[in-house]
Amino acid sequence: MFEPTKYHYLFYDFETTGQNPCFDQPVRLAVIETDYQFNIIKKHNINIKLRNDILPHPKALLVNKLSIKDLEIGTNEYESFKEIHKIFNTPNTISIGYNSLGFDDKFLRFGFYRNLLDPYSHQHSFKNGNTFRADLYNMIFVYYLYKNEGSITWPIVNNRLSLRLENINALNNLYEGMSHDAEVDVHVTIELAKKLYSIDPKMWNYLISNFIKDTEKNNFNKLPILNCINDDQYKMGIFISNKMGLASNYCAPVLYLCESINQKNSIFLLRLDQYDFNNFKEHNFASKIKKGIIRKKFGEPNFIIPFTDQYFKSINEHIISLAKENLNWIKHHPQSINDLINLHKDHQYPQISNIDLDASLYQESFFSNDDYNIMNLFHEKSLNDKISYIQAMPEGRIKEIAIRIIGRNYLASLENSELLDYYDNYLNSILYQQSDQPDFRGDLRQNPIDLLHETKDLLKKKEWDDTDLNILNSLKDLITLKTRKQQDLGF
């Protein structure tokens, strides 16, 4: 059972060189630890030096107001992430941000992975001192739907609801400071959390507890049941998510289909508002459902609440009527749902061929206990001993990651080592040409020449102040320096 008084919160926010957690890096991290009543206990501000294999995206630097000179200040990524790993594995803590599970946590996970640190120990870890993750962005949709009156002034931008943190802050005067500054955004998030908690503490604790997978499973098992004529039973709920879209008011009635065979704690849901099932026959139903299948993992976004009259107020009455008609159709055509389940239950994510080492977290097997023993010894050794230790390692993933760690953070240490050729080949493959090794989604690194062209095109615009021009010129100079070999060859 979730006991909120036992936990502290780690509110946090990253500033990064771009959007890709595999091929970009964090450069600023702000963490503010609070007690369960949001009283500040401790602050961490970590500046991470730009790695030698990273070319930042110009728009990321403009948003964060960081020049290349700014990114020369701080600690290297390896040392920074060792410290970050300790912070986020503090016992009895909940790491939380605004859209942190959609963005920042991915940078945590892949940052831990490429620095040979356990990428999962900070999430859902009850053998490791009760740590788990939450996300205020996902919670705010439930408040918007069910605590709308007199709680928060909701921003309307271009006649549409906007839940961007800076817009909420500007309208509700939560905290003063420049948006997209990591520490400012963390303070805004804390003040927003305080406001939501004050509106309804019970709702706050319920939503937070649903980021614990066993708790959410228990709540899921209490959903109302649809009984079919053949005695099959299916749970009914309302799925709340930004992915449902404003047109659906961020929620949709759903029917539970099945658990995933290939992904633990993952389930499939069917939206009940996408079709009128009366237009289908039982034998062709599964083949006609082309949209509305939702994959959901327990303990992660988003929320499922009971499909009952108590929660219907946020759903259009015509949608409720359609959902009830569809449930009645399913009740009398149970084989149609069995066919749909058989079509989806063994879904597998495609394997990405030639995947980049930094992006291979999901595709490779979990690190074994023996792997962690090797990794822990690596962390314990001095820099000089790390080189010889890597050379003695068996060929494989850990050795390759270790070489990249040294090359990125202590390049001079490789000068008299046979490992330098490996790292040089890696740099050549990403800085002087379009890399051919994708991430887990199939996306490639930014082409360095494209980045240079985009930076130069931005410089031609008249809208920039001196700070922006300095940022863009410093980036142009860096990319030009890094890609000089390619230019010298006449490309």
N, C-alpha and C positions, 0 to 999 in steps of 0.2 A: 504493500500500500504506500502511495506517495505521501510523504510527510514534508511539506514545504519548509518548515522551520529548520530542518536539518541541512538545507542546501544554501550555498552561496551562488550568485550569478557571475559569470564572466561575460560581460557585454564587450563586444569587439567589432572591429572594422578594419579591412585591408584597403590600402591603395596599391594598385598594381600597374604593370607596364602594358597591360592589355586584358582581353577578355578570356583568353585560353589558359586554363589552369595547368595544362601540360607544357605549353611552350612560352608562357609569360611567367613573370615572377612577382611576388609581393615586394614592395619597396618601403612601405610604411605599415606598421601595425600598432593600433591603439587597443589596449585592453583595460577595462575598469572593473574591478571586482567589487560587488556589493553584497550585503546580506539579503535575506529573503524579503525585507521591507525596503530594499533599494537604497540603503545608506551606504555611501562609498567607503570601502575599506582600503583599497590599494589600487595604484595605477601603474601600468606598464606602457611605455612608448618605445618601440623598437624601430630603428632605422636600418634598413638592409641595403648594402651596397649593390649596385648594378653588376650582374655577372658579365663575364667576358663573352658569353655566347648569347646574350639577349640584345635584341634591337627593339626598343620600346615603340609602341604605336603613338603617333603624334597626338591623336585625339585624347588618349589616356593621359598624356603629360599635360595637355591643355586643361583638362578637367581638374586634375589634381594640382595644377600650378607648380610643377616640378621641372627644373631644367636638368640637363645631364650633370652639371656641376653639383646640384643638390643630391644627385644619386651617387656621388662619390663619397658621401658622408655616411658613416655607420659601420656596422659589422658585416662580415661576409655572410652569405646565405647559410652555409653549413653551421656556423657557430650560432647564428640567430635562430635557426630552426631547432637546434638542441635546446635552447632556452624556451622557445615557444612550446615545444613538446612537454616540457616540465610544467609550464603554466597550465596548459590545457588538460593535463592529467592530474591536476590537484584534486585530491579526494573530496567528494561531496560537493561537486560544482556542476553547474549547468551552463554550457557555453551557448550564447544567444546573441543574435544580431538582427538586423533588418534585411531580409532576404539573404541571410547568411547561409541557409541550406541550399539556396539556388545559386550562390556565387562564392562567398568567402570560404565556406567549409570545403569546397572542392580545392581551393588553393591550399588550405591546410593539409588535406589528405594527400594530394600529389606532392606538396612540399615535403611532407614527412617521408613519403615513399622514395623520392629521389635523393634523400639524405639518409637513407637506411635506418629510418625510425618507424616504429609500428604505426601504420597509417589509420588504424581503426580503434586504438585503445581509448581514445577520448570520447567515443560514441557508444552508447548502450553498454558500457563496461561496468558491470556490477561485481566483477571479481577484482576490479582495479580501483576500488575506492569510490564506487557510486558516482560515475561521471556520465552525463549524457548531453544531447544537443537539443536545442529548440530554435524556433524562428518566429520573431514578432510579426513579420510580414504575413505569414500564414494565419496567425491568430487574429489579425486585425479584420479580416473578412468576416469572421463570426461576430465580432463586435459591430461591424457595419450592418450586418443583416439583422441582428437581434437586440442590439443596444444602441439603436440609431438616434433615439430622441434625446437631445440635450446633452450628449456625451462629448463628441468631438465635432468640430466644424469641418465638414468633409470638403476637400478642394474640388472645384469644378474648373477644368481647363478645356477651353474650346468646346463647351457644352458637354463635356464628358467627365465622369469621376476620375480623379487622379489620386493614386495612393503612393506617389513618390514621397520619400521621406522629407525632402526639402520643401515640398508643397504643403505637407501636413504641418511642418514646423512653422513655416511662414504665416499660415493662417491661424495657428493656435498658440503662437508665441511661446514655444516650449523652451528654446535655448538660443542665445545669440552666438553668432560665429559664422565663418565661411563654410558653406556646404561643400561636401566632398573632401574636407579635411578630416582625417580619420578620427582624431580625438573629439572634434566637434560633433561628428555624426554619432559617435558613441554616447556623448552626453544627451543628444536629442533622443536617441533610442531609449535611454534610461528614463528621461522625463515622460516619454510616450508610454513606457511600461507602467510608470507610477500612475498615470492618468487612467489607463485601462484597468489597472488593479483597483483603483479607488471607485471606479464605476461599478464593478462587480467582482470582488475577490474570489467568490466561489467559481465563477466562470473562468477567471484567470488560472486558478489552480487546476481546474478540470482540463483546460486546454494544454497547459504545461505538462500535466501527467500523461497526456496522450502521446507525447514524444518518447515515452517509455514503451517499448513494443509490447511487453506483456500486459501492461495496463490497457493499451489500446485494444489488444486482442480481447481482453475481458469485457471492455465496453462494446466491442463489435459483437460479441456473442450474446449480448442483451438486446440486439435489434429485433424489431417485430418480424414475424415469420409469415410467409405466404405458403399455404398448404395446397398442394396440387391434388387433382382427382386420383392420382396413383400413389398418393402419400409422400411424394417428394416434397422437400421443404427448402425454401430459399429466403435468406434474410433480405429485408428491404431497408433502405436508408436514403438520406439526402447527402450528396457529396458536395462539399464546399471547397472551392479552389479558384484561384485567379484564372486557371486554364479553362474554366467554364465560360468565361467572358462576360462582359457587361450586359450583353443582350439577354443572357440567361440569369442575370443578377448574381453571377458567381456561384450558382448552386444548381443542382439537378437531381431529380429522383433517380435512384439506381437500384438494381437487383444484384445481389451477390451471385456470381457464377461458380467459382472454384478457386482452389489454391494452385499456384504455379508448381509444376513438377520440378522445374529446373532452378528456381530461385526461392530460397528459404524465406519464409515470412512475407511472401508476395502473393497477392490475390488479384483476380480479375472481376470487374464489375461491368454491368450493362446499363447504359443510360436508358431511361424509360421515356425520354422526351424527344427522341430523334426520328421516330417512325410511328405510324399508326399500324400496330401489328395485325389489325383486322384485314389489312390489305395482303397479308401473307397466308400461305398454306403451311401446315406443319412440316411437310416434307422438304420445302424449299426455304424455310425461315433462315437457317444458319447461313446459307449462301447469299441471302439478300442483305444481311447486316454488314454494311461496309464501313460504318462509323459508329462511334458511341461505345467502343470497348475501352475501358479504363484499367490500367495497371496501377496498383497501389501497394506500397510496402508498409507494414506495420511499424510504427515509431517514427515515420517520416511523413512529410506533407503528402496528402492534405487530410481534412477531417471528414468523418462520416457520422451523422447524427440520425436519430430514429425518424422513420417515415411515419409521422403521426400528426394529427391535427394541431398539436401544440406548436409545431415548427413550420406549418404551411404558409404562414403570413408572408414569408419572403419569396414565395414562388407564385407566379401567375396562376390564377384559378383555372385557366384553360390547360395549362401544363399539368396541374394536379389531376384534372379530369381525364386528360389523355393517359397519364401514368396509371390511374386506376383502371381505365379500360384495358390498357396493355397488360396489367397484372391479372385481370380477369381472363384475358385471352391466354396468357401463359398457364394459368391455373387449369385450363381445359385442354391445353396442348403441351404437356410436360416433355414430350419427346423432342420438341423443337429446342428447348433449352439444353437437353442432353447432347444434341447434335452440335450446338454452339459451343458447349464446354469442350467437347472432343476436338473441336477445330482449334481451340486456343490454349488448352491447358499445358501443352508441351512446347509453347513458344520459346525460342532461344534467340538471344541477341547474336547477330552475325559476327563471326570471327574476322578481324581486320588483318589482312595479309601485310607483311612488311611493316608492322606497327613500330613506332619509335619507342625506344627503351623507356624514355620518361613518361610515356603514355600507356605503358603495358600493365598498369596496376590491376585492372579488371580482367584482363585476358590471361595473365599468368596465374598460377596457383598461389594460394596464401603462403607466406613465409612459414617454414617449419620451425620447430624448436631448435633444431641444429642450425638453421639459417640465423635465427636470432642470437645464438651463441657466437657465431662468426661475426655478426654485425656488432654485438656488444663489445667484443674484443677489439674490433676496429675502432670504435669510439674511445676506448680506454687508452689506446696507444698514442705516443707522441707523434708529431708530424713526420719526423724522420723514420720512425718505426712503422708508420702507416704504409710508407712506400714499399718497404721490404715485405710487409705483411700482405699487401695486395699482390705482389709478384709471386708469392707462395700460394695464393688462393687457387682453387680449381677454376677452370674456365666456366663462365656462366653469368647469370644476371647480376649477382651480388658483386662480382669482380668488376664488371663493366660499369655498374653504378658507382662503385668506389673510385674508379679511375676518373669518372666525370666529376665526382666531388672534389678530388684533388686538383684537377685541371681548372675547374671553375673558381675555386677558392684559394688555391695555393700554386698557381701555375709555375712560378719560379722553381718550385721543388721538383718539378718533372724534368728540368733541363738536362740532367745527367742520367736520365732513366729511360729504359726501353718503352715505358708507358707513354712517353711524349708523342710517339708516332700515332698511337691509337687516338689520343686526344686531338692532335692536329688534323687527322683524317676526319674526325667528327666535326671540328670547326669548319673545315673546307666544305663539308657536305651541306652546311646550313647557311654559311655567310656569303659564299661566292656563287650560289645558284639556288634555284628552287629545290628545297628538300623533297625527296620522294617518299619519305616515311611519315605516314599520317598518325593522328591521335586515335583514341578509341571510338570517335564518331566518324572517322574517315576524313577529317579535315587536316590540311597540311599547314605547316608553319607559314607565316607571312613571307612572301618573296621579298628579299632585301631591296631589290631594285624597285619593286612596286612601292615599298615603304618610302624610299627616297623620292620617287616621283610624287607621291601623295604629300609628303612634307613640303616639297618645293611648290606644289600647287597651292597648298594652304598659305604659304608665305606670300603669294601673289594677292591675297585678299586684303582689303583695306580696313577690315574691322578690328585688327589686333592692336593692343596697347604694347608698350615697351617690354613688359614682362612676358607676354605671349610671343613677341618676336624673338626675345632672347631664348625662350624654350625651343621654338622651332628651329632657330639657327644652330643652337647647340646640338640638337638632334640631327640636323642635316650634316653637320661636321662629323658627328660620330659615325653615321651610316656611310658617309663618303670614305672615311678612314678605314672602316671595317671591310668595305667592298672594293678597295682600291685595286686589289689583285685582279678582280674581274674586269674593272675598267681598263687597266693596263693591257689586258689581253685583247681589248677592242670590242668587248661585248656592249 
